[in-house]
Amino acid sequence: MLRWVLDPVTGVLALRLRVRERSRLSYDAAWRLARVMRHPDEMGYRLHGHHGEDTQ
């Protein structure tokens, strides 16, 4: 919800990406992709929050 308030255009673009990909992307991943598409200078944050399984 906070993302919609802060950047509704990116939110709409993320939803369009999910529809285009037939929901194979999570909303979170689609939002990050949409954000980087609109703001390429934020590429460094693209993988933030995407962590693999803990391999201890």
Predicted model as a PDB file, atoms N, CA, C, CB and O in Angstrom, pLDDT in the B-factor column:
MODEL        1                                                                  
ATOM      1  N   MET A   1       0.826  -1.196   0.000  1.00 62.00           N  
ATOM      2  CA  MET A   1       0.000   0.000   0.000  1.00 62.00           C  
ATOM      3  C   MET A   1       0.865   1.252   0.000  1.00 62.00           C  
ATOM      4  CB  MET A   1      -0.937   0.002   1.206  1.00 62.00           C  
ATOM      5  O   MET A   1       0.563   2.226  -0.689  1.00 62.00           O  
ATOM      6  N   LEU A   2       1.941   1.219   0.777  1.00 66.00           N  
ATOM      7  CA  LEU A   2       2.816   2.387   0.859  1.00 66.00           C  
ATOM      8  C   LEU A   2       3.426   2.718  -0.499  1.00 66.00           C  
ATOM      9  CB  LEU A   2       3.924   2.150   1.886  1.00 66.00           C  
ATOM     10  O   LEU A   2       3.589   3.890  -0.841  1.00 66.00           O  
ATOM     11  N   ARG A   3       3.760   1.696  -1.266  1.00 66.00           N  
ATOM     12  CA  ARG A   3       4.340   1.934  -2.589  1.00 66.00           C  
ATOM     13  C   ARG A   3       3.359   2.663  -3.498  1.00 66.00           C  
ATOM     14  CB  ARG A   3       4.763   0.611  -3.232  1.00 66.00           C  
ATOM     15  O   ARG A   3       3.765   3.512  -4.292  1.00 66.00           O  
ATOM     16  N   TRP A   4       2.057   2.335  -3.388  1.00 66.00           N  
ATOM     17  CA  TRP A   4       1.051   3.005  -4.203  1.00 66.00           C  
ATOM     18  C   TRP A   4       0.980   4.491  -3.862  1.00 66.00           C  
ATOM     19  CB  TRP A   4      -0.321   2.348  -4.007  1.00 66.00           C  
ATOM     20  O   TRP A   4       0.802   5.333  -4.742  1.00 66.00           O  
ATOM     21  N   VAL A   5       1.118   4.799  -2.594  1.00 71.00           N  
ATOM     22  CA  VAL A   5       1.049   6.199  -2.167  1.00 71.00           C  
ATOM     23  C   VAL A   5       2.296   6.947  -2.633  1.00 71.00           C  
ATOM     24  CB  VAL A   5       0.903   6.298  -0.626  1.00 71.00           C  
ATOM     25  O   VAL A   5       2.205   8.082  -3.102  1.00 71.00           O  
ATOM     26  N   LEU A   6       3.456   6.312  -2.504  1.00 73.00           N  
ATOM     27  CA  LEU A   6       4.710   6.981  -2.841  1.00 73.00           C  
ATOM     28  C   LEU A   6       4.940   7.109  -4.341  1.00 73.00           C  
ATOM     29  CB  LEU A   6       5.857   6.240  -2.226  1.00 73.00           C  
ATOM     30  O   LEU A   6       5.475   8.118  -4.800  1.00 73.00           O  
ATOM     31  N   ASP A   7       4.543   6.103  -5.107  1.00 75.00           N  
ATOM     32  CA  ASP A   7       4.771   6.147  -6.554  1.00 75.00           C  
ATOM     33  C   ASP A   7       3.694   5.344  -7.283  1.00 75.00           C  
ATOM     34  CB  ASP A   7       6.179   5.600  -6.902  1.00 75.00           C  
ATOM     35  O   ASP A   7       3.916   4.187  -7.639  1.00 75.00           O  
ATOM     36  N   PRO A   8       2.538   5.950  -7.503  1.00 87.00           N  
ATOM     37  CA  PRO A   8       1.441   5.212  -8.135  1.00 87.00           C  
ATOM     38  C   PRO A   8       1.730   4.815  -9.585  1.00 87.00           C  
ATOM     39  CB  PRO A   8       0.185   6.041  -8.088  1.00 87.00           C  
ATOM     40  O   PRO A   8       1.211   3.802 -10.052  1.00 87.00           O  
ATOM     41  N   VAL A   9       2.534   5.578 -10.295  1.00 89.00           N  
ATOM     42  CA  VAL A   9       2.844   5.239 -11.690  1.00 89.00           C  
ATOM     43  C   VAL A   9       3.631   3.929 -11.751  1.00 89.00           C  
ATOM     44  CB  VAL A   9       3.648   6.385 -12.368  1.00 89.00           C  
ATOM     45  O   VAL A   9       3.358   3.076 -12.595  1.00 89.00           O  
ATOM     46  N   THR A  10       4.600   3.774 -10.862  1.00 87.00           N  
ATOM     47  CA  THR A  10       5.361   2.528 -10.819  1.00 87.00           C  
ATOM     48  C   THR A  10       4.448   1.366 -10.429  1.00 87.00           C  
ATOM     49  CB  THR A  10       6.540   2.645  -9.829  1.00 87.00           C  
ATOM     50  O   THR A  10       4.612   0.259 -10.942  1.00 87.00           O  
ATOM     51  N   GLY A  11       3.503   1.597  -9.540  1.00 88.00           N  
ATOM     52  CA  GLY A  11       2.563   0.557  -9.141  1.00 88.00           C  
ATOM     53  C   GLY A  11       1.716   0.076 -10.305  1.00 88.00           C  
ATOM     54  O   GLY A  11       1.502  -1.125 -10.469  1.00 88.00           O  
ATOM     55  N   VAL A  12       1.237   1.001 -11.107  1.00 91.00           N  
ATOM     56  CA  VAL A  12       0.432   0.636 -12.274  1.00 91.00           C  
ATOM     57  C   VAL A  12       1.287  -0.117 -13.285  1.00 91.00           C  
ATOM     58  CB  VAL A  12      -0.190   1.891 -12.926  1.00 91.00           C  
ATOM     59  O   VAL A  12       0.838  -1.110 -13.858  1.00 91.00           O  
ATOM     60  N   LEU A  13       2.505   0.342 -13.507  1.00 92.00           N  
ATOM     61  CA  LEU A  13       3.405  -0.342 -14.424  1.00 92.00           C  
ATOM     62  C   LEU A  13       3.714  -1.753 -13.928  1.00 92.00           C  
ATOM     63  CB  LEU A  13       4.701   0.458 -14.597  1.00 92.00           C  
ATOM     64  O   LEU A  13       3.792  -2.684 -14.729  1.00 92.00           O  
ATOM     65  N   ALA A  14       3.890  -1.921 -12.621  1.00 90.00           N  
ATOM     66  CA  ALA A  14       4.140  -3.246 -12.045  1.00 90.00           C  
ATOM     67  C   ALA A  14       2.947  -4.175 -12.291  1.00 90.00           C  
ATOM     68  CB  ALA A  14       4.425  -3.131 -10.529  1.00 90.00           C  
ATOM     69  O   ALA A  14       3.135  -5.342 -12.633  1.00 90.00           O  
ATOM     70  N   LEU A  15       1.746  -3.675 -12.121  1.00 91.00           N  
ATOM     71  CA  LEU A  15       0.566  -4.499 -12.389  1.00 91.00           C  
ATOM     72  C   LEU A  15       0.494  -4.903 -13.854  1.00 91.00           C  
ATOM     73  CB  LEU A  15      -0.705  -3.753 -11.991  1.00 91.00           C  
ATOM     74  O   LEU A  15       0.137  -6.038 -14.171  1.00 91.00           O  
ATOM     75  N   ARG A  16       0.829  -3.982 -14.745  1.00 93.00           N  
ATOM     76  CA  ARG A  16       0.831  -4.294 -16.174  1.00 93.00           C  
ATOM     77  C   ARG A  16       1.877  -5.353 -16.501  1.00 93.00           C  
ATOM     78  CB  ARG A  16       1.088  -3.027 -16.999  1.00 93.00           C  
ATOM     79  O   ARG A  16       1.639  -6.225 -17.336  1.00 93.00           O  
ATOM     80  N   LEU A  17       3.038  -5.281 -15.845  1.00 92.00           N  
ATOM     81  CA  LEU A  17       4.075  -6.286 -16.054  1.00 92.00           C  
ATOM     82  C   LEU A  17       3.594  -7.664 -15.585  1.00 92.00           C  
ATOM     83  CB  LEU A  17       5.365  -5.887 -15.312  1.00 92.00           C  
ATOM     84  O   LEU A  17       3.845  -8.669 -16.250  1.00 92.00           O  
ATOM     85  N   ARG A  18       2.906  -7.707 -14.444  1.00 92.00           N  
ATOM     86  CA  ARG A  18       2.388  -8.985 -13.928  1.00 92.00           C  
ATOM     87  C   ARG A  18       1.352  -9.579 -14.878  1.00 92.00           C  
ATOM     88  CB  ARG A  18       1.768  -8.791 -12.530  1.00 92.00           C  
ATOM     89  O   ARG A  18       1.334 -10.789 -15.104  1.00 92.00           O  
ATOM     90  N   VAL A  19       0.500  -8.735 -15.427  1.00 93.00           N  
ATOM     91  CA  VAL A  19      -0.508  -9.212 -16.379  1.00 93.00           C  
ATOM     92  C   VAL A  19       0.180  -9.745 -17.632  1.00 93.00           C  
ATOM     93  CB  VAL A  19      -1.506  -8.077 -16.747  1.00 93.00           C  
ATOM     94  O   VAL A  19      -0.173 -10.810 -18.139  1.00 93.00           O  
ATOM     95  N   ARG A  20       1.153  -9.003 -18.121  1.00 92.00           N  
ATOM     96  CA  ARG A  20       1.874  -9.426 -19.325  1.00 92.00           C  
ATOM     97  C   ARG A  20       2.596 -10.757 -19.102  1.00 92.00           C  
ATOM     98  CB  ARG A  20       2.881  -8.346 -19.749  1.00 92.00           C  
ATOM     99  O   ARG A  20       2.654 -11.591 -20.006  1.00 92.00           O  
ATOM    100  N   GLU A  21       3.140 -10.953 -17.917  1.00 86.00           N  
ATOM    101  CA  GLU A  21       3.858 -12.182 -17.585  1.00 86.00           C  
ATOM    102  C   GLU A  21       2.938 -13.254 -17.007  1.00 86.00           C  
ATOM    103  CB  GLU A  21       4.970 -11.882 -16.602  1.00 86.00           C  
ATOM    104  O   GLU A  21       3.411 -14.295 -16.550  1.00 86.00           O  
ATOM    105  N   ARG A  22       1.649 -13.010 -17.024  1.00 88.00           N  
ATOM    106  CA  ARG A  22       0.633 -13.934 -16.498  1.00 88.00           C  
ATOM    107  C   ARG A  22       0.930 -14.325 -15.049  1.00 88.00           C  
ATOM    108  CB  ARG A  22       0.555 -15.197 -17.375  1.00 88.00           C  
ATOM    109  O   ARG A  22       0.822 -15.490 -14.668  1.00 88.00           O  
ATOM    110  N   SER A  23       1.305 -13.328 -14.259  1.00 77.00           N  
ATOM    111  CA  SER A  23       1.537 -13.449 -12.813  1.00 77.00           C  
ATOM    112  C   SER A  23       2.689 -14.374 -12.448  1.00 77.00           C  
ATOM    113  CB  SER A  23       0.292 -13.939 -12.145  1.00 77.00           C  
ATOM    114  O   SER A  23       2.735 -14.883 -11.328  1.00 77.00           O  
ATOM    115  N   ARG A  24       3.618 -14.603 -13.368  1.00 87.00           N  
ATOM    116  CA  ARG A  24       4.790 -15.406 -13.019  1.00 87.00           C  
ATOM    117  C   ARG A  24       5.749 -14.618 -12.138  1.00 87.00           C  
ATOM    118  CB  ARG A  24       5.509 -15.881 -14.284  1.00 87.00           C  
ATOM    119  O   ARG A  24       6.579 -15.200 -11.439  1.00 87.00           O  
ATOM    120  N   LEU A  25       5.635 -13.308 -12.171  1.00 86.00           N  
ATOM    121  CA  LEU A  25       6.415 -12.435 -11.295  1.00 86.00           C  
ATOM    122  C   LEU A  25       5.594 -12.112 -10.059  1.00 86.00           C  
ATOM    123  CB  LEU A  25       6.840 -11.133 -12.031  1.00 86.00           C  
ATOM    124  O   LEU A  25       4.380 -11.923 -10.142  1.00 86.00           O  
ATOM    125  N   SER A  26       6.254 -12.050  -8.921  1.00 88.00           N  
ATOM    126  CA  SER A  26       5.545 -11.563  -7.739  1.00 88.00           C  
ATOM    127  C   SER A  26       5.343 -10.058  -7.922  1.00 88.00           C  
ATOM    128  CB  SER A  26       6.339 -11.885  -6.405  1.00 88.00           C  
ATOM    129  O   SER A  26       6.041  -9.426  -8.715  1.00 88.00           O  
ATOM    130  N   TYR A  27       4.400  -9.496  -7.195  1.00 87.00           N  
ATOM    131  CA  TYR A  27       4.192  -8.054  -7.302  1.00 87.00           C  
ATOM    132  C   TYR A  27       5.462  -7.308  -6.889  1.00 87.00           C  
ATOM    133  CB  TYR A  27       2.994  -7.608  -6.427  1.00 87.00           C  
ATOM    134  O   TYR A  27       5.823  -6.298  -7.494  1.00 87.00           O  
ATOM    135  N   ASP A  28       6.128  -7.809  -5.865  1.00 85.00           N  
ATOM    136  CA  ASP A  28       7.346  -7.175  -5.374  1.00 85.00           C  
ATOM    137  C   ASP A  28       8.427  -7.143  -6.459  1.00 85.00           C  
ATOM    138  CB  ASP A  28       7.863  -7.911  -4.132  1.00 85.00           C  
ATOM    139  O   ASP A  28       9.058  -6.108  -6.676  1.00 85.00           O  
ATOM    140  N   ALA A  29       8.637  -8.264  -7.132  1.00 85.00           N  
ATOM    141  CA  ALA A  29       9.638  -8.328  -8.205  1.00 85.00           C  
ATOM    142  C   ALA A  29       9.222  -7.439  -9.379  1.00 85.00           C  
ATOM    143  CB  ALA A  29       9.832  -9.790  -8.683  1.00 85.00           C  
ATOM    144  O   ALA A  29      10.059  -6.760  -9.974  1.00 85.00           O  
ATOM    145  N   ALA A  30       7.945  -7.444  -9.707  1.00 88.00           N  
ATOM    146  CA  ALA A  30       7.455  -6.600 -10.799  1.00 88.00           C  
ATOM    147  C   ALA A  30       7.612  -5.122 -10.456  1.00 88.00           C  
ATOM    148  CB  ALA A  30       5.983  -6.919 -11.107  1.00 88.00           C  
ATOM    149  O   ALA A  30       7.935  -4.312 -11.325  1.00 88.00           O  
ATOM    150  N   TRP A  31       7.385  -4.774  -9.205  1.00 86.00           N  
ATOM    151  CA  TRP A  31       7.529  -3.381  -8.787  1.00 86.00           C  
ATOM    152  C   TRP A  31       8.984  -2.936  -8.919  1.00 86.00           C  
ATOM    153  CB  TRP A  31       7.039  -3.196  -7.335  1.00 86.00           C  
ATOM    154  O   TRP A  31       9.265  -1.837  -9.398  1.00 86.00           O  
ATOM    155  N   ARG A  32       9.904  -3.799  -8.492  1.00 86.00           N  
ATOM    156  CA  ARG A  32      11.328  -3.458  -8.614  1.00 86.00           C  
ATOM    157  C   ARG A  32      11.738  -3.298 -10.072  1.00 86.00           C  
ATOM    158  CB  ARG A  32      12.193  -4.531  -7.946  1.00 86.00           C  
ATOM    159  O   ARG A  32      12.469  -2.369 -10.416  1.00 86.00           O  
ATOM    160  N   LEU A  33      11.268  -4.200 -10.926  1.00 87.00           N  
ATOM    161  CA  LEU A  33      11.579  -4.113 -12.348  1.00 87.00           C  
ATOM    162  C   LEU A  33      11.013  -2.829 -12.938  1.00 87.00           C  
ATOM    163  CB  LEU A  33      11.027  -5.333 -13.097  1.00 87.00           C  
ATOM    164  O   LEU A  33      11.696  -2.136 -13.692  1.00 87.00           O  
ATOM    165  N   ALA A  34       9.785  -2.515 -12.603  1.00 90.00           N  
ATOM    166  CA  ALA A  34       9.163  -1.281 -13.092  1.00 90.00           C  
ATOM    167  C   ALA A  34       9.926  -0.054 -12.599  1.00 90.00           C  
ATOM    168  CB  ALA A  34       7.693  -1.205 -12.643  1.00 90.00           C  
ATOM    169  O   ALA A  34      10.122   0.907 -13.343  1.00 90.00           O  
ATOM    170  N   ARG A  35      10.349  -0.096 -11.350  1.00 86.00           N  
ATOM    171  CA  ARG A  35      11.090   1.033 -10.774  1.00 86.00           C  
ATOM    172  C   ARG A  35      12.403   1.256 -11.517  1.00 86.00           C  
ATOM    173  CB  ARG A  35      11.365   0.794  -9.278  1.00 86.00           C  
ATOM    174  O   ARG A  35      12.766   2.395 -11.812  1.00 86.00           O  
ATOM    175  N   VAL A  36      13.114   0.172 -11.818  1.00 87.00           N  
ATOM    176  CA  VAL A  36      14.391   0.298 -12.523  1.00 87.00           C  
ATOM    177  C   VAL A  36      14.160   0.734 -13.970  1.00 87.00           C  
ATOM    178  CB  VAL A  36      15.168  -1.036 -12.483  1.00 87.00           C  
ATOM    179  O   VAL A  36      14.982   1.453 -14.538  1.00 87.00           O  
ATOM    180  N   MET A  37      13.058   0.309 -14.563  1.00 87.00           N  
ATOM    181  CA  MET A  37      12.747   0.747 -15.924  1.00 87.00           C  
ATOM    182  C   MET A  37      12.526   2.261 -15.960  1.00 87.00           C  
ATOM    183  CB  MET A  37      11.498   0.009 -16.460  1.00 87.00           C  
ATOM    184  O   MET A  37      12.948   2.935 -16.900  1.00 87.00           O  
ATOM    185  N   ARG A  38      11.865   2.785 -14.935  1.00 87.00           N  
ATOM    186  CA  ARG A  38      11.579   4.217 -14.886  1.00 87.00           C  
ATOM    187  C   ARG A  38      12.748   5.028 -14.353  1.00 87.00           C  
ATOM    188  CB  ARG A  38      10.363   4.469 -14.034  1.00 87.00           C  
ATOM    189  O   ARG A  38      12.908   6.193 -14.717  1.00 87.00           O  
ATOM    190  N   HIS A  39      13.567   4.428 -13.497  1.00 82.00           N  
ATOM    191  CA  HIS A  39      14.667   5.131 -12.845  1.00 82.00           C  
ATOM    192  C   HIS A  39      15.935   4.265 -12.932  1.00 82.00           C  
ATOM    193  CB  HIS A  39      14.312   5.462 -11.353  1.00 82.00           C  
ATOM    194  O   HIS A  39      16.308   3.622 -11.951  1.00 82.00           O  
ATOM    195  N   PRO A  40      16.591   4.245 -14.085  1.00 82.00           N  
ATOM    196  CA  PRO A  40      17.750   3.366 -14.262  1.00 82.00           C  
ATOM    197  C   PRO A  40      18.888   3.637 -13.278  1.00 82.00           C  
ATOM    198  CB  PRO A  40      18.270   3.502 -15.660  1.00 82.00           C  
ATOM    199  O   PRO A  40      19.715   2.757 -13.036  1.00 82.00           O  
ATOM    200  N   ASP A  41      18.938   4.816 -12.721  1.00 81.00           N  
ATOM    201  CA  ASP A  41      19.987   5.130 -11.748  1.00 81.00           C  
ATOM    202  C   ASP A  41      19.842   4.334 -10.453  1.00 81.00           C  
ATOM    203  CB  ASP A  41      19.972   6.612 -11.436  1.00 81.00           C  
ATOM    204  O   ASP A  41      20.758   4.325  -9.631  1.00 81.00           O  
ATOM    205  N   GLU A  42      18.701   3.665 -10.260  1.00 76.00           N  
ATOM    206  CA  GLU A  42      18.478   2.860  -9.058  1.00 76.00           C  
ATOM    207  C   GLU A  42      18.776   1.381  -9.286  1.00 76.00           C  
ATOM    208  CB  GLU A  42      17.047   3.024  -8.584  1.00 76.00           C  
ATOM    209  O   GLU A  42      18.317   0.531  -8.523  1.00 76.00           O  
ATOM    210  N   MET A  43      19.533   1.071 -10.320  1.00 77.00           N  
ATOM    211  CA  MET A  43      19.851  -0.318 -10.658  1.00 77.00           C  
ATOM    212  C   MET A  43      20.506  -1.053  -9.485  1.00 77.00           C  
ATOM    213  CB  MET A  43      20.773  -0.362 -11.878  1.00 77.00           C  
ATOM    214  O   MET A  43      20.301  -2.257  -9.331  1.00 77.00           O  
ATOM    215  N   GLY A  44      21.270  -0.370  -8.677  1.00 73.00           N  
ATOM    216  CA  GLY A  44      21.934  -1.000  -7.545  1.00 73.00           C  
ATOM    217  C   GLY A  44      20.969  -1.589  -6.526  1.00 73.00           C  
ATOM    218  O   GLY A  44      21.352  -2.472  -5.759  1.00 73.00           O  
ATOM    219  N   TYR A  45      19.738  -1.122  -6.502  1.00 69.00           N  
ATOM    220  CA  TYR A  45      18.740  -1.614  -5.544  1.00 69.00           C  
ATOM    221  C   TYR A  45      17.866  -2.726  -6.122  1.00 69.00           C  
ATOM    222  CB  TYR A  45      17.859  -0.469  -5.085  1.00 69.00           C  
ATOM    223  O   TYR A  45      16.974  -3.232  -5.440  1.00 69.00           O  
ATOM    224  N   ARG A  46      18.115  -3.105  -7.361  1.00 66.00           N  
ATOM    225  CA  ARG A  46      17.263  -4.057  -8.078  1.00 66.00           C  
ATOM    226  C   ARG A  46      17.104  -5.376  -7.345  1.00 66.00           C  
ATOM    227  CB  ARG A  46      17.824  -4.314  -9.448  1.00 66.00           C  
ATOM    228  O   ARG A  46      15.999  -5.917  -7.297  1.00 66.00           O  
ATOM    229  N   LEU A  47      18.160  -5.901  -6.782  1.00 63.00           N  
ATOM    230  CA  LEU A  47      18.093  -7.208  -6.130  1.00 63.00           C  
ATOM    231  C   LEU A  47      17.820  -7.124  -4.640  1.00 63.00           C  
ATOM    232  CB  LEU A  47      19.371  -7.951  -6.355  1.00 63.00           C  
ATOM    233  O   LEU A  47      17.795  -8.151  -3.961  1.00 63.00           O  
ATOM    234  N   HIS A  48      17.619  -5.949  -4.127  1.00 66.00           N  
ATOM    235  CA  HIS A  48      17.333  -5.792  -2.704  1.00 66.00           C  
ATOM    236  C   HIS A  48      16.071  -6.581  -2.345  1.00 66.00           C  
ATOM    237  CB  HIS A  48      17.165  -4.289  -2.337  1.00 66.00           C  
ATOM    238  O   HIS A  48      15.030  -6.432  -2.986  1.00 66.00           O  
ATOM    239  N   GLY A  49      16.176  -7.401  -1.337  1.00 59.00           N  
ATOM    240  CA  GLY A  49      15.024  -8.179  -0.898  1.00 59.00           C  
ATOM    241  C   GLY A  49      14.920  -9.548  -1.527  1.00 59.00           C  
ATOM    242  O   GLY A  49      14.101 -10.358  -1.093  1.00 59.00           O  
ATOM    243  N   HIS A  50      15.722  -9.832  -2.535  1.00 56.00           N  
ATOM    244  CA  HIS A  50      15.716 -11.146  -3.178  1.00 56.00           C  
ATOM    245  C   HIS A  50      16.886 -11.945  -2.627  1.00 56.00           C  
ATOM    246  CB  HIS A  50      15.802 -11.025  -4.741  1.00 56.00           C  
ATOM    247  O   HIS A  50      18.019 -11.803  -3.087  1.00 56.00           O  
ATOM    248  N   HIS A  51      16.609 -12.770  -1.656  1.00 53.00           N  
ATOM    249  CA  HIS A  51      17.644 -13.572  -1.028  1.00 53.00           C  
ATOM    250  C   HIS A  51      17.377 -15.042  -1.298  1.00 53.00           C  
ATOM    251  CB  HIS A  51      17.711 -13.298   0.485  1.00 53.00           C  
ATOM    252  O   HIS A  51      16.234 -15.498  -1.252  1.00 53.00           O  
ATOM    253  N   GLY A  52      18.434 -15.773  -1.577  1.00 51.00           N  
ATOM    254  CA  GLY A  52      18.302 -17.217  -1.763  1.00 51.00           C  
ATOM    255  C   GLY A  52      18.101 -17.896  -0.425  1.00 51.00           C  
ATOM    256  O   GLY A  52      18.085 -17.253   0.625  1.00 51.00           O  
ATOM    257  N   GLU A  53      17.950 -19.187  -0.481  1.00 50.00           N  
ATOM    258  CA  GLU A  53      17.786 -19.935   0.757  1.00 50.00           C  
ATOM    259  C   GLU A  53      19.076 -19.865   1.568  1.00 50.00           C  
ATOM    260  CB  GLU A  53      17.398 -21.405   0.466  1.00 50.00           C  
ATOM    261  O   GLU A  53      20.173 -19.804   1.012  1.00 50.00           O  
ATOM    262  N   ASP A  54      18.927 -19.875   2.867  1.00 47.00           N  
ATOM    263  CA  ASP A  54      20.071 -19.814   3.758  1.00 47.00           C  
ATOM    264  C   ASP A  54      20.860 -21.118   3.660  1.00 47.00           C  
ATOM    265  CB  ASP A  54      19.620 -19.548   5.215  1.00 47.00           C  
ATOM    266  O   ASP A  54      20.308 -22.197   3.878  1.00 47.00           O  
ATOM    267  N   THR A  55      22.143 -21.023   3.336  1.00 45.00           N  
ATOM    268  CA  THR A  55      22.967 -22.226   3.150  1.00 45.00           C  
ATOM    269  C   THR A  55      23.993 -22.325   4.261  1.00 45.00           C  
ATOM    270  CB  THR A  55      23.670 -22.211   1.773  1.00 45.00           C  
ATOM    271  O   THR A  55      25.187 -22.142   4.022  1.00 45.00           O  
ATOM    272  N   GLN A  56      23.548 -22.608   5.460  1.00 45.00           N  
ATOM    273  CA  GLN A  56      24.461 -22.735   6.605  1.00 45.00           C  
ATOM    274  C   GLN A  56      24.834 -24.158   6.834  1.00 45.00           C  
ATOM    275  CB  GLN A  56      23.844 -22.165   7.861  1.00 45.00           C  
ATOM    276  O   GLN A  56      25.595 -24.456   7.755  1.00 45.00           O  
TER     277      GLN A  56                                                      
ENDMDL                                                                          
END                                                                             
